[in-house]
């Protein structure tokens, strides 16, 4: 063994050199950590910075806009929100409530709903003329119907094959391809109870809600789309055909027995 390596001075010198190296290493790590703290490290951090900047800008702009502004003596162009709310509150308090007249907003099982159901039951059967199933379909109507179908695909699927345990398929459904009044009335009143589709029994866990808030044109487009998509081929649905059944809006949801038997 080399006697110089057993020198206490050499040992202490090596020890202090090691301490110095570790200290420098710790300082370097601290500087790196500080630099990383100044800059966002993830996409979420970057987005958060932008959100906070937007909040500050919006609040500043609101504070500037939602205040009294006098462009000329005696002419105020903006008032404080508290004053606006006070005026609206007094106006609403002084107004008289009015009955809801839109049938699609009628509460189910209410006296109004029962009256509408009785009216629909006693009304003369609606007769509509089926259009030619071989007539060409307007591409614009199909595009509009495809857009409206976004509301339907949550239950019936983007491909029209339905969702197991939730909704039956529209693809190849005799209720879709059969008498045109069936899909029209279902759309206007909704559907509840068991129904057989393509030989399979479905007992809907929840009734299909009516979509009577859509206009005649919107309903005609989406029904035309479903009758001519997913491998289906049937006549187009016209706004006039939908309009013919508008009197049923607000009546209770239909059951399979209320519909015209498919061909």
Secondary structure per residue as TSV (DSSP state, phi and psi in degrees):
chain	resnum	aa	ss	phi	psi
A	1	X	-	360.0	135.0
A	2	X	-	-69.8	121.5
A	3	X	G	-60.1	-27.2
A	4	X	G	-65.8	-26.9
A	5	X	G	-74.9	-15.8
A	6	X	G	-97.4	12.4
A	7	X	-	-75.0	124.8
A	8	X	H	-59.3	-33.5
A	9	X	H	-65.6	-42.2
A	10	X	H	-62.6	-41.2
A	11	X	H	-62.2	-47.0
A	12	X	H	-63.2	-39.3
A	13	X	H	-62.2	-43.9
A	14	X	H	-64.9	-38.0
A	15	X	H	-63.2	-45.7
A	16	X	H	-69.4	-33.1
A	17	X	H	-62.8	-39.8
A	18	X	H	-64.6	-41.6
A	19	X	H	-61.5	-41.3
A	20	X	H	-63.1	-41.2
A	21	X	H	-64.0	-44.8
A	22	X	H	-63.1	-38.1
A	23	X	H	-64.6	-45.1
A	24	X	H	-62.2	-38.0
A	25	X	H	-64.2	-41.9
A	26	X	H	-64.3	-40.7
A	27	X	H	-63.4	-41.1
A	28	X	H	-62.3	-42.5
A	29	X	H	-63.0	-39.6
A	30	X	H	-63.3	-41.0
A	31	X	H	-64.2	-43.2
A	32	X	H	-61.6	-42.2
A	33	X	H	-63.0	-41.0
A	34	X	H	-64.7	-41.3
A	35	X	H	-63.6	-40.0
A	36	X	H	-67.7	-30.6
A	37	X	H	-68.8	-28.2
A	38	X	H	-74.6	-30.2
A	39	X	S	-110.5	136.3
A	40	X	-	-56.9	138.6
A	41	X	-	-101.2	-13.3
A	42	X	S	-131.9	166.2
A	43	X	H	-62.5	-34.5
A	44	X	H	-64.5	-39.8
A	45	X	H	-63.4	-42.4
A	46	X	H	-61.3	-45.3
A	47	X	H	-64.3	-37.3
A	48	X	H	-63.4	-41.1
A	49	X	H	-59.8	-45.0
A	50	X	H	-63.8	-39.4
A	51	X	H	-63.6	-43.6
A	52	X	H	-65.0	-37.9
A	53	X	H	-64.7	-40.4
A	54	X	H	-65.2	-40.8
A	55	X	H	-60.7	-44.4
A	56	X	H	-62.2	-43.2
A	57	X	H	-65.3	-43.3
A	58	X	H	-64.2	-46.2
A	59	X	H	-61.8	-39.1
A	60	X	H	-64.8	-42.3
A	61	X	H	-68.8	-40.0
A	62	X	H	-62.1	-41.7
A	63	X	H	-62.2	-33.3
A	64	X	H	-77.1	-37.2
A	65	X	H	-82.8	-40.9
A	66	X	S	-86.4	60.4
A	67	X	S	-149.8	167.0
A	68	X	-	-64.8	133.0
A	69	X	E	-132.4	124.6
A	70	X	E	-116.8	103.5
A	71	X	E	-74.6	-25.3
A	72	X	E	-153.5	159.3
A	73	X	T	-51.9	123.6
A	74	X	T	84.0	-0.7
A	75	X	E	-116.8	105.0
A	76	X	E	-98.7	130.1
A	77	X	E	-107.9	-7.7
A	78	X	E	-150.9	138.0
A	79	X	-	-118.8	164.2
A	80	X	-	-70.7	146.9
A	81	X	H	-55.2	-37.3
A	82	X	H	-59.7	-37.7
A	83	X	H	-70.5	-38.0
A	84	X	H	-62.9	-46.5
A	85	X	H	-62.1	-36.0
A	86	X	H	-64.4	-43.1
A	87	X	H	-66.2	-44.2
A	88	X	H	-62.7	-41.8
A	89	X	H	-60.7	-43.9
A	90	X	H	-65.2	-38.3
A	91	X	H	-65.4	-45.0
A	92	X	H	-66.8	-39.0
A	93	X	H	-65.0	-32.0
A	94	X	H	-86.1	-13.7
A	95	X	S	-82.5	157.6
A	96	X	-	-100.2	137.3
A	97	X	-	-70.6	148.4
A	98	X	-	-124.4	147.9
A	99	X	-	-67.3	146.1
A	100	X	-	-72.1	125.3
A	101	X	-	-104.2	-13.0
A	102	X	-	-78.7	117.8
A	103	X	G	-61.6	-29.1
A	104	X	G	-70.8	-9.1
A	105	X	G	-103.7	7.8
A	106	X	-	-71.0	138.8
A	107	X	-	-74.2	129.0
A	108	X	T	-57.6	144.1
A	109	X	T	67.5	5.6
A	110	X	S	-78.6	164.1
A	111	X	H	-54.7	-37.7
A	112	X	H	-65.4	-42.5
A	113	X	H	-63.4	-40.8
A	114	X	H	-66.3	-38.0
A	115	X	H	-65.1	-41.0
A	116	X	H	-64.7	-38.8
A	117	X	H	-64.0	-41.4
A	118	X	H	-65.7	-39.8
A	119	X	H	-63.5	-44.2
A	120	X	H	-65.0	-36.5
A	121	X	H	-67.0	-38.4
A	122	X	H	-89.7	-6.5
A	123	X	S	-70.6	153.2
A	124	X	-	-66.6	142.2
A	125	X	-	-55.6	138.3
A	126	X	-	-85.7	129.0
A	127	X	-	-111.1	122.6
A	128	X	-	-124.0	154.6
A	129	X	-	-92.8	122.8
A	130	X	-	-70.4	138.1
A	131	X	-	-82.8	168.2
A	132	X	-	-69.7	121.8
A	133	X	T	-66.6	-21.7
A	134	X	T	-94.2	-1.8
A	135	X	S	-69.6	144.0
A	136	X	-	-63.7	145.0
A	137	X	-	-94.6	133.8
A	138	X	-	-63.5	120.5
A	139	X	H	-57.8	-33.6
A	140	X	H	-65.0	-37.6
A	141	X	H	-66.8	-40.6
A	142	X	H	-63.6	-40.2
A	143	X	H	-65.2	-41.3
A	144	X	H	-65.3	-41.3
A	145	X	H	-65.0	-37.1
A	146	X	H	-62.3	-39.8
A	147	X	H	-65.9	-42.4
A	148	X	H	-68.9	-27.1
A	149	X	G	-66.6	-15.4
A	150	X	G	-54.5	-31.9
A	151	X	G	-70.5	-30.6
A	152	X	T	-87.7	-27.8
A	153	X	H	-70.7	-15.0
A	154	X	H	-60.5	-33.9
A	155	X	H	-101.6	-40.3
A	156	X	H	-94.1	-3.3
A	157	X	-	83.9	148.5
A	158	X	T	-63.5	-27.2
A	159	X	T	-98.0	5.7
A	160	X	S	74.7	10.6
A	161	X	S	-92.7	8.8
A	162	X	-	76.2	176.4
A	163	X	B	-124.8	118.4
A	164	X	T	-52.8	130.7
A	165	X	T	81.2	-3.7
A	166	X	T	-123.2	-51.7
A	167	X	B	-150.0	144.2
A	168	X	-	-74.8	167.0
A	169	X	-	-75.6	154.6
A	170	X	-	-99.4	-25.7
A	171	X	T	-66.2	118.3
A	172	X	T	74.4	7.7
A	173	X	-	-72.1	130.3
A	174	X	H	-66.9	-24.0
A	175	X	H	-75.8	-26.9
A	176	X	H	-82.0	-41.9
A	177	X	H	-88.4	-13.3
A	178	X	S	-78.7	-148.6
A	179	X	-	-50.6	132.6
A	180	X	H	-63.8	-24.1
A	181	X	H	-68.1	-25.7
A	182	X	H	-60.9	-56.7
A	183	X	H	-64.2	-30.5
A	184	X	H	-64.8	-49.6
A	185	X	H	-66.8	-37.5
A	186	X	H	-62.6	-41.8
A	187	X	H	-65.0	-35.9
A	188	X	H	-82.0	-27.2
A	189	X	H	-119.6	-16.4
A	190	X	-	87.3	175.0
A	191	X	B	-143.0	139.2
A	192	X	-	-140.0	168.1
A	193	X	S	82.8	176.7
A	194	X	E	-71.3	150.6
A	195	X	E	-153.1	144.8
A	196	X	E	-102.0	125.8
A	197	X	E	-127.4	121.7
A	198	X	T	54.9	37.8
A	199	X	T	81.9	1.8
A	200	X	E	-110.8	133.3
A	201	X	E	-82.8	130.2
A	202	X	E	-121.6	128.6
A	203	X	E	-114.1	97.7
A	204	X	-	-57.5	125.0
A	205	X	S	-66.8	-26.7
A	206	X	S	-143.4	144.7
A	207	X	-	-64.9	148.5
A	208	X	B	-72.5	127.4
A	209	X	-	-77.6	145.6
A	210	X	-	-68.2	150.0
A	211	X	-	-120.6	43.6
A	212	X	T	-69.0	-10.1
A	213	X	T	-70.7	-17.6
A	214	X	S	-73.1	148.8
A	215	X	-	-72.7	168.1
A	216	X	H	-58.1	-40.3
A	217	X	H	-66.8	-41.5
A	218	X	H	-65.8	-44.6
A	219	X	H	-65.2	-41.8
A	220	X	H	-60.8	-39.2
A	221	X	H	-68.0	-47.3
A	222	X	H	-69.3	-34.7
A	223	X	H	-71.3	-36.6
A	224	X	H	-62.7	-40.4
A	225	X	H	-63.1	-46.7
A	226	X	H	-68.7	-30.2
A	227	X	H	-79.0	-9.1
A	228	X	T	-134.2	29.7
A	229	X	S	-134.7	172.8
A	230	X	T	61.1	27.0
A	231	X	T	88.6	-0.9
A	232	X	-	-79.7	153.3
A	233	X	-	-148.5	114.1
A	234	X	-	-154.2	176.3
A	235	X	-	-67.8	154.5
A	236	X	-	-71.4	156.7
A	237	X	-	-104.2	133.3
A	238	X	-	-103.3	154.8
A	239	X	H	-57.4	-34.9
A	240	X	H	-65.9	-36.4
A	241	X	H	-65.0	-40.6
A	242	X	H	-65.1	-45.1
A	243	X	H	-58.8	-32.9
A	244	X	H	-61.9	-25.0
A	245	X	T	-106.5	9.0
A	246	X	G	-61.2	-24.2
A	247	X	G	-65.2	-15.3
A	248	X	G	-87.4	-8.1
A	249	X	T	-61.0	133.9
A	250	X	T	97.8	-17.6
A	251	X	S	-73.9	160.2
A	252	X	-	-57.1	157.9
A	253	X	-	-58.9	146.0
A	254	X	B	-75.9	159.0
A	255	X	-	-119.4	166.3
A	256	X	G	-55.9	-34.9
A	257	X	G	-67.0	-20.6
A	258	X	G	-81.7	-12.1
A	259	X	S	-94.0	161.1
A	260	X	-	-76.3	133.3
A	261	X	-	-59.3	131.7
A	262	X	-	-63.0	155.1
A	263	X	-	-72.2	360.0
